[in-house]
Amino acid sequence: MSQAVKVGIFATVCLVILAVLIWKIEDINPFAVEGRRIDAVFDSVAGLDEKASVRVAGVRVGRVDGVGLDGIKARVTLLLEKPVPMPKGTYARVANLGLLGEKYIEIVPGPPGGPDLPPGTVLPGVTPPTIDEAIAKINDIGTSIQEMTGTLSGADLGGNINHLMDELELTSREIRLVVAENRANLTATLGNFREMSAVLSRELPRLAEQMNRTLTQIETLVADNRGDVSESLGNIREVTDRLQTSVDNFNQISGKIARGEGTLGKLVNDEKAYEKVVSTLDSIQGGVETLSGTLGAINRFRIDLDMQGYVLPGLEDSNSQTTLLLDIDPQDEKRLYRAGISSPPGGKRREKTETITVTNPDGTTDVTTVNKITTEKTYAATGLFGYRAPGDVRLFAGLIENSGGAQVEYPLLDDRFLVSFEAFDFNRPEDLSPHLRLSGRWRFHPNLYLVGGYDDFLEDDSYFLGGGIRWNDENIKYLLGVIPK
């Protein structure tokens, strides 16, 4: 067995062990069905760890899938592994398993029978008082009790009560003195009220007479200005006549419309014209809806731009490869598209047949056929149509590096680890085996990853190792925004 094969087997075993360790540490079952994610916002989640359990009525239904900041509040992502009804009014709270147990998230459903929460709803979170806050409250209560007991213990209760009774008796005596001293004033006030009533009884007849004279003057004023009032009434009659004329004109116009006269009358009374107008409006509405649907579908597309490079130590010449890929996901949970260009190591191998004719001195000819294998440095194109199978297995078929092929991808650990197998170039010169490639990709940063695996292990038998960078929609928008106009 060659040294390259041993190194390749060792690298493969290391990758398998690394994958098993990641599965165990992350406590993730790659074959489990992905649950429902929902977010909750809390004032504080002190002591709550990621992967803490999520419970409903004390029964575990999921786990915490992420904890982060949303402004000055804590935003917690909950992964529900079991179906949980969430009517309107549902909220989340932080609870403890026992007095000193671990913290978990308790989902408290709203009133049964209510409407379900719409997708994307963020649950309100309730944070219970912490141990420090409870101890501070108890300390404040103890201080208050201590101060009150100290006051009572240092006071003379009997003396205080006697002093209170003395003060009450003194106050009562002063009230009686005030009433006795102001008796004369109260008598005088009542006398003033009697005098006021007598004055009113004398003056009311005079006030009534003055009001009568005022009414007589008003009647005289109206009589003197009767002509002006008549003129005003005439103006009102003229305005009324004009309004009547406008009403008559409106009746004539409505009569013409009712009889089908004029463009508007034909439109109202002719059923065909009405149907044509409605049909035209429906066509315009359909065009607007189609345009809105098309723009909405374009906005739903997810685009990823991937550039990677790796070296193949097992090859003697041209032992590196660079690839640029464009992935398009229409977000319909089924279709995938991939296009790219790469520079394969060793270039493109071609088989060329040459015929050599040699003329001998005696006039005879010898014909020799020579088959030559040439290697050309070129760029290879990739164009694949993909399908998302159950379990998030991704199947691709189409063109891989200028030849027909197929590819299978399987993501693990929320797409941080990706296993890929490619098979292409089935009609290679010199009856070579198809080109097979097994690779693994580990994304340790949202935009950076490492890649490694085994390439063409049926023929050249070479492992490879490298890295790459990946831009998503937001990164591409940012890059296009900073390009000078």
DOSE-403075 format. One record per residue (C-alpha): x, y, z. Coordinates in steps of 0.2 Angstrom, whole numbers, padded with zeros to 4 digits, always signed. Each point is the difference from the previous one (the first is absolute). Example, Ala and Ser with C-alpha at 12.3 -4.5 7.8 and 13.67 -1.06 7.14 Angstrom:
! residues 2
+0062-0022+0039/+0006+0017-0003/
! end
This chain:
! residues 485
+0000+0000+0000/+0007+0017-0005/+0004+0014+0012/-0014+0011-0008/-0013-0014+0003/+0005-0001+0019/-0001+0019+0002/-0017+0000-0008/-0007-0014+0010/+0007+0009+0016/-0008+0016-0005/-0017-0008-0004/+0000-0009+0017/+0004+0017+0009/-0015+0008-0009/-0011-0014+0005/+0006+0001+0018/-0002+0019+0000/-0018-0001-0007/-0005-0013+0014/+0008+0012+0014/-0010+0014-0007/-0016-0010+0000/+0003-0005+0018/+0006+0017+0006/-0015+0010-0008/-0012-0014+0005/-0008+0001-0017/-0009-0014-0009/+0003+0003-0019/-0015-0011-0004/-0012+0008+0011/-0014+0010-0008/+0003+0019+0002/-0012+0008+0012/-0009+0017+0001/+0010+0015+0005/-0007+0015+0009/+0008+0015+0009/-0004+0007+0017/+0007+0017+0008/+0004+0001+0018/+0007+0014+0011/+0013-0012+0007/+0004-0018-0002/+0015-0001+0013/+0005-0018+0003/-0009-0007-0016/+0011-0010-0011/-0002-0005-0018/-0008-0017-0003/-0010+0002+0016/-0016-0009+0000/-0017+0008-0006/-0015-0007+0010/-0019+0002-0001/-0009-0005+0017/+0017-0007+0005/+0002-0012-0015/+0015+0002-0011/-0005+0006-0018/+0017+0007-0006/+0015+0009+0004/+0008+0017-0001/+0009+0002-0017/+0008+0017+0003/+0002+0015+0012/+0004+0018-0006/-0003+0018+0002/-0014+0010-0008/+0004+0018+0005/+0000+0000+0019/-0010-0016+0002/+0004-0018-0002/-0007-0010-0015/-0001-0019+0002/-0003-0011-0015/-0011-0016+0005/+0001-0016-0010/-0017-0009+0003/+0003-0019-0004/-0019-0004+0003/-0015+0009-0006/-0006+0013+0013/-0017+0009-0002/+0003+0019+0002/-0016+0010+0001/+0000+0019+0001/+0006+0005+0018/+0014-0013+0001/+0016+0006+0009/+0017-0007+0006/+0008+0001+0017/+0016-0006+0008/-0002-0013+0013/+0011-0011+0011/-0001-0019+0003/-0001+0000+0019/+0008+0013+0011/+0018-0002-0006/-0004-0009-0017/+0005+0005-0017/-0010+0014-0009/-0012-0004-0015/-0013+0009-0010/-0018-0003+0004/-0013+0004-0014/-0016+0005+0008/-0014-0002-0014/-0014+0013-0001/-0018-0003+0002/-0006-0016-0009/-0011+0002-0015/+0008+0017-0005/+0008+0003-0017/+0018-0007-0003/+0014+0012+0000/+0006+0005-0018/+0017-0007-0006/+0015+0011+0005/-0008+0006+0016/+0012+0004+0014/-0006-0006+0017/+0000+0012+0015/+0012-0006+0014/-0003+0001+0019/+0016+0000+0011/-0003-0006+0018/+0009+0009+0014/+0018-0006+0003/+0006-0007+0016/+0010+0017+0003/-0016+0010-0002/-0010-0011+0012/+0014+0001+0013/+0000+0019-0002/-0019+0001+0003/+0001-0011+0015/+0015+0010+0007/-0011+0016-0003/-0015-0008+0009/+0011-0005+0015/+0007+0017+0001/-0017+0008+0001/-0006-0012+0013/+0016+0003+0011/-0003+0019-0001/-0018-0002+0005/+0003-0012+0015/+0014+0012+0005/-0012+0015+0000/-0013-0010+0010/+0013-0007+0013/+0007+0017+0004/-0017+0009+0001/-0012+0003+0015/-0017-0007-0007/-0009+0005+0016/+0006+0017+0000/-0003+0003-0018/-0018-0006+0001/-0003+0012+0015/+0008+0014-0010/-0012-0003-0014/-0015+0000+0011/+0005+0017+0007/+0003+0007-0017/-0018-0005-0006/-0008+0008+0016/+0009+0016-0003/-0005+0000-0019/-0018-0002+0005/+0000+0014+0013/+0008+0012-0013/-0014-0005-0013/-0014+0005+0013/+0009+0016+0004/+0001+0005-0019/-0019-0004-0002/-0004+0011+0016/+0010+0014-0006/-0007+0001-0018/-0018-0002+0005/-0003+0018-0002/+0007+0000-0018/-0011-0015-0005/-0015+0010+0007/+0005+0015-0011/+0002-0010-0015/-0017-0007+0001/-0007+0018+0002/+0009+0005-0016/-0009-0014-0009/-0017+0006+0006/+0004+0018-0006/+0006-0007-0017/-0017-0009-0003/-0009+0016+0005/+0009+0010-0013/-0003-0013-0013/-0019+0000+0003/+0000+0019-0002/+0011+0001-0016/-0007-0015-0010/-0016+0010-0006/+0011+0014-0006/+0012-0012-0010/-0016-0008-0008/-0006+0017-0006/+0017+0004-0008/+0000-0017-0009/-0017+0004-0007/+0006+0017-0006/+0015-0009-0009/-0012-0012-0009/-0011+0014-0006/+0016+0009-0007/+0005-0016-0009/-0018-0002-0008/+0002+0018-0006/+0017-0003-0008/-0007-0015-0010/-0015+0010-0006/+0012+0014-0006/+0011-0012-0010/-0014-0011-0007/+0005+0005-0018/+0017-0006+0002/-0006-0016+0007/-0012-0002-0016/+0015+0004-0011/+0010-0014+0008/-0014-0012-0002/-0001+0004-0019/+0019-0004-0001/-0003-0016+0008/-0014-0004-0012/+0011+0004-0015/+0014-0012+0006/-0014-0013+0002/-0005+0002-0018/+0018-0002-0006/+0002-0016+0010/-0017-0006-0007/+0007+0003-0018/+0016-0009+0004/-0010-0015+0006/-0010+0000-0016/+0016+0000-0010/+0006-0015+0010/-0016-0009-0003/+0002+0003-0019/+0017-0007+0000/-0005-0015+0010/-0014-0003-0011/+0011+0000-0015/+0012-0013+0008/-0015-0011+0005/-0006+0001-0019/+0017-0005-0006/+0005+0016-0008/+0018+0006-0001/+0016-0009+0004/-0004-0002+0019/-0018-0006-0004/+0006-0013-0012/+0013-0006+0013/-0013-0001+0013/-0014-0008-0010/+0010-0011-0013/+0005-0016+0008/+0014-0004-0013/+0008+0017+0003/+0000-0003+0019/+0007-0018-0003/+0014+0007-0011/+0005+0013+0013/+0000-0013+0014/+0010-0012-0011/+0013+0014-0003/+0001+0004+0019/+0002-0019+0003/+0014-0001-0013/+0009+0014+0008/-0002-0007+0018/+0007-0017-0007/+0015+0008-0007/+0004+0009+0016/-0002-0016+0010/+0011-0009-0012/+0013+0013+0001/-0001+0001+0019/+0002-0019+0000/+0015+0000-0011/+0009+0014+0010/-0004-0010+0016/+0007-0016-0007/+0016+0009-0004/+0001+0007+0017/-0002-0017+0008/+0016-0007-0010/+0015-0003+0011/+0017+0002-0008/+0017-0007+0007/+0017+0004-0009/+0013-0013+0005/+0019+0001-0005/+0011-0014+0006/+0018-0007-0003/+0009-0015+0006/+0016-0010-0004/+0002-0018-0004/+0017-0006+0006/-0001-0017-0008/+0002+0008-0018/+0017+0004-0007/-0005+0014-0012/-0014+0013+0002/-0005-0006+0017/-0013+0014+0004/-0018+0004-0005/-0010+0017+0002/-0019+0000-0002/-0013+0014-0001/-0018-0006+0003/-0016+0010+0000/-0015-0009+0010/-0018+0006-0003/-0014-0006+0012/-0018+0006-0005/-0005-0004+0018/-0014-0012-0006/+0007-0015+0010/+0003-0010-0016/+0011+0008-0014/+0018+0005+0000/+0012+0007-0013/+0019+0000-0001/+0012+0008-0013/+0018+0002+0001/+0017+0000-0008/+0017-0009+0006/+0017-0004-0005/+0002-0019+0002/+0018-0006+0004/+0009-0007-0015/-0011+0008-0012/-0012-0009-0012/+0006-0017-0007/-0003-0003-0019/+0003-0014-0011/+0006+0004-0018/+0003-0012-0014/+0013+0004-0013/+0003-0010-0017/+0018+0001-0006/+0004-0006-0018/+0018-0004-0006/+0005-0002-0018/+0014-0013-0003/+0013+0001-0013/-0008-0013-0010/-0016+0009-0001/-0010-0009+0013/-0008+0009+0015/-0001-0005+0019/-0015+0007+0010/+0002+0002+0019/-0014+0005+0012/+0006+0008+0016/-0012+0004+0015/+0006+0014+0010/-0006+0006+0018/+0002+0018+0002/-0004+0011+0016/-0006+0017-0003/-0001+0014+0013/-0018+0006+0000/-0014+0006+0010/-0015-0012+0003/-0018+0006+0002/-0013-0007+0012/-0019+0001-0002/-0011-0010+0012/-0019-0002+0003/-0004-0005+0018/-0014-0008+0010/-0002+0001+0019/-0005-0018+0006/-0007-0004+0017/+0012+0002+0014/+0008+0015-0009/+0010-0012-0011/+0004+0010-0016/+0001-0009-0017/+0009+0009-0015/+0001-0005-0018/+0007+0008-0016/+0017+0006-0005/+0015-0002+0012/+0017+0007-0007/-0005-0001-0018/-0007-0018+0001/-0017-0008+0005/-0001-0005+0018/-0010+0000+0017/+0003+0006+0017/-0007-0004+0018/+0001+0012+0015/-0005-0003+0018/+0001+0015+0012/+0003-0004+0019/+0000+0011+0015/-0011+0014-0007/+0010+0000-0016/+0017+0003+0009/+0006-0017-0006/-0003-0006-0018/+0004-0017-0008/+0000-0001-0019/+0003-0013-0013/+0002+0003-0018/+0001-0012-0015/+0004+0007-0018/+0010-0002-0016/-0006-0018-0003/+0008-0001-0018/+0018+0004+0004/+0014-0005-0012/+0010-0016+0001/-0015-0008+0009/+0003+0009+0016/-0012-0002+0014/-0013+0014+0003/+0006+0015+0010/-0006-0002+0018/+0002+0013+0014/-0004-0001+0019/+0001+0016+0010/-0004+0007+0016/-0003+0019+0005/+0001+0007+0017/-0007+0018+0002/+0009+0008+0015/-0006+0018-0004/-0016+0006-0009/+0011+0004-0015/+0016-0011+0001/+0002-0019+0000/+0013-0014-0002/-0002-0014-0013/+0008-0017-0002/-0002-0017-0007/+0005-0013-0013/+0000+0004-0019/+0000-0012-0014/+0004-0015+0012/-0003-0013-0014/+0015+0007-0010/+0011+0014+0006/-0003-0004+0018/+0003+0017+0008/-0007+0008+0015/-0002+0019+0001/-0001+0014+0013/-0005+0018-0001/-0012+0014+0004/-0013+0012-0007/-0010+0015+0002/-0019+0002-0002/-0011+0015-0002/-0019+0000+0003/-0013+0013-0006/+0004+0013+0013/+0018-0001-0003/-0002+0002-0019/-0012+0015+0003/+0013+0008+0011/+0014-0003-0013/-0011+0007-0014/-0004+0015+0011/+0018+0005+0003/+0005-0001-0019/+0003+0018-0006/-0012+0005-0013/
! end
